[in-house]
Structure formats: C-alpha cells, structure tokens
Amino acid sequence: RARAPLLGLLEAFVREPVLDWLRGAKHDASLDRDADDVEAGAAAAPERRVATARGKLFGANPCHLLSREVAGNPMLEADMAQRARTVVAGLENSARHALRHQATLSVEDQVRVLVDLATDPASLGRHWCGLTLWV
C-alpha cells in the first residue's frame, strides 16, 4: 500500500525522463557494439531504471539487480564484466553469497546484502573511476 504513491511517481520518469538519463543513455547506446538503433536503446533506458527501482521496492535481491546492470553495461569488456559478477556474488562467507539463490529478500536481508557489498574491499576498489574520496 505504501508503495503505490512512489510507483506512480516512478511512472512519471518513464513518460518524462530526466534529461541527464537520456544523454547518458544515448552515450551508452552509442558505445554498445551490438546496438543497431542508438535512439531506441536510449529510449529504453528510463524504463530500465524504473524497473530497477521497482525491483528494489518489491524486495529483489540487490545482487541480482546489480548483476543485471553489469550485464547491460556496454563499457565493460566481457572479462571485466565476469570479474564484476564474481565480486557481486561475494565470497563463500558473505551474506550475499549465502542469499545468492533467493530472488526476493526481506528488508533485513536486503540491508545485510547491501552492507556486505558496500564494505567488501573487492568492490570498494571498483567504484566509479571519477570518484574522488576526501579523507
């Protein structure tokens, strides 16, 4: 019930996407070696972003969502994408590895997986290359 207003707002982003989303999507689609139509690829980007947000609201496993994002990233070569998926899967003693086969999680388990991912040294070194941390 509490999701309904937020889902309605998300649909507005599909109909009227943020200009930055469209610019970024056009850029990404132009880099995609398999894309035949850059405009069509860019037009689908807002729906993909909203689908990801919707998945988060309905308890989708964050690792599954992140793996889908990695798979759809035209900037990653195949070997880099595979390494990223390995990091997302986590080590055997990690929460995300223990919950890897569950498509939906409780809020508590979603938080466990997100904290596990955010504090994993293997993923900390793979954040956006333009990120500048000030300590």
C-alpha positions in Angstrom: 0.0 0.0 0.0 2.8 2.4 0.9 4.5 1.7 -2.5 1.6 2.9 -4.6 2.4 6.6 -4.5 6.1 6.0 -5.1 5.3 3.7 -8.1 3.1 6.4 -9.5 5.9 8.9 -9.3 8.3 6.4 -10.9 6.0 6.1 -13.9 6.3 9.8 -14.5 10.0 9.2 -15.1 9.2 6.8 -17.8 6.9 9.2 -19.6 9.1 12.3 -18.9 12.6 11.0 -18.3 15.3 13.3 -16.8 17.4 14.9 -19.4 20.6 13.5 -17.9 19.2 10.0 -18.1 18.6 10.5 -21.9 22.0 12.0 -22.5 23.8 9.2 -20.6 21.6 6.5 -22.3 22.5 7.9 -25.8 26.1 7.9 -24.9 26.0 4.3 -23.6 23.9 3.2 -26.6 26.5 4.7 -29.0 29.2 2.7 -27.3 27.3 -0.6 -27.5 28.8 -2.6 -30.2 25.6 -4.7 -30.6 23.2 -1.8 -30.7 21.6 -1.3 -34.1 19.5 1.7 -33.1 21.0 4.2 -30.7 17.8 6.2 -30.3 15.8 3.0 -29.4 18.4 2.0 -26.9 18.4 5.4 -25.3 14.6 5.5 -25.2 14.5 2.2 -23.3 16.9 3.4 -20.6 14.3 5.2 -18.4 12.2 2.0 -18.3 15.2 0.0 -17.2 16.0 2.5 -14.4 12.4 2.5 -13.2 12.3 -1.3 -13.4 15.4 -1.5 -11.2 13.8 0.9 -8.7 10.6 -1.1 -8.8 12.6 -4.3 -8.1 14.2 -2.7 -5.1 10.8 -1.7 -3.7 9.5 -5.2 -4.1 12.4 -6.9 -2.4 14.5 -8.0 -5.3 17.9 -9.4 -4.4 20.4 -6.4 -4.8 23.0 -8.7 -6.2 20.6 -9.9 -9.0 19.8 -6.2 -9.8 23.5 -5.3 -9.8 24.4 -8.3 -12.0 21.7 -7.2 -14.5 23.3 -3.7 -14.5 26.7 -5.2 -15.1 25.4 -7.3 -18.0 23.8 -4.3 -19.7 26.9 -2.1 -19.4 28.4 -1.5 -22.8 31.5 0.0 -21.3 32.6 -3.4 -19.8 34.5 -5.9 -21.8 33.5 -9.5 -21.3 36.3 -10.3 -19.0 35.7 -7.2 -16.9 32.0 -8.0 -16.7 32.8 -11.5 -15.5 35.1 -10.2 -12.8 32.5 -7.7 -11.7 29.9 -10.5 -11.5 32.3 -12.6 -9.4 32.7 -9.6 -6.9 28.9 -9.2 -6.8 28.5 -12.9 -6.0 30.8 -12.5 -2.9 33.0 -14.9 -1.0 31.6 -18.0 0.5 31.4 -16.5 4.0 29.5 -13.4 2.8 25.8 -12.6 3.2 25.3 -12.1 -0.5 26.8 -15.5 -1.3 24.5 -17.2 1.3 21.5 -15.5 -0.2 22.5 -15.7 -3.9 19.8 -18.1 -5.0 16.9 -16.1 -3.5 15.2 -13.8 -6.0 13.4 -11.8 -3.3 14.6 -10.9 0.2 13.1 -9.5 3.3 14.0 -5.8 4.1 16.5 -7.1 6.7 18.2 -9.4 4.2 18.3 -6.7 1.6 20.1 -4.5 4.1 22.5 -7.3 5.0 23.4 -7.8 1.4 23.8 -4.1 0.7 26.0 -3.6 3.7 28.0 -6.7 2.8 28.5 -5.4 -0.7 29.4 -1.8 0.4 32.0 -3.0 2.9 33.7 -5.6 0.7 37.2 -4.5 -0.1 36.9 -6.2 -3.5 34.0 -3.9 -4.5 35.3 -0.8 -2.9 38.2 -0.6 -5.4 35.8 -0.9 -8.4 33.6 2.1 -7.9 33.3 4.9 -10.5 36.7 5.9 -11.8 35.9 9.6 -11.4 35.1 9.2 -7.7 37.3 11.4 -5.6 37.3 10.5 -1.9 38.4 13.1 0.6 39.5 11.7 3.9 
